[in-house]
Amino acid sequence: MIRDGGVARLSLSGCDAIDCANAAEVKAEALRLLGGAPDVVIDLSCVDYLDSAGVGVLVGLFKNARLRGGRARFCGLTPGVRSVLEIIQLDRIFEIYDDVEAAARS
């Protein structure tokens, strides 16, 4: 996790999937790393697969930022992750960017 000004950048690397097997652990670790940061950029470029539990993790990170008066921005979506978010129309709610730099600048 990197802090750039008031924006925390978190890369979800080390797991190519966020699913029912690891969702609770991923969410707990992400929230721990983000601490009280209201504005976050979450890099999903290493995540190839997302099931409903993984979607729950992303929604939880989004809601956590909103509760703190900030924004959650997601970037680096792989085709698999992008298609899941499009199917359930979260791409209309989440702020999605091509890369970390674009998300941080927004």
Secondary structure as UniProt FT lines:
FT   STRAND          2..4
FT   TURN            5..6
FT   STRAND          7..11
FT   STRAND          17..18
FT   TURN            20..22
FT   HELIX           23..34
FT   TURN            35..36
FT   STRAND          39..43
FT   TURN            45..46
FT   STRAND          49..50
FT   HELIX           52..67
FT   TURN            68..69
FT   STRAND          72..75
FT   HELIX           79..87
FT   TURN            88..89
FT   HELIX           90..92
FT   STRAND          95..97
FT   HELIX           100..105
//
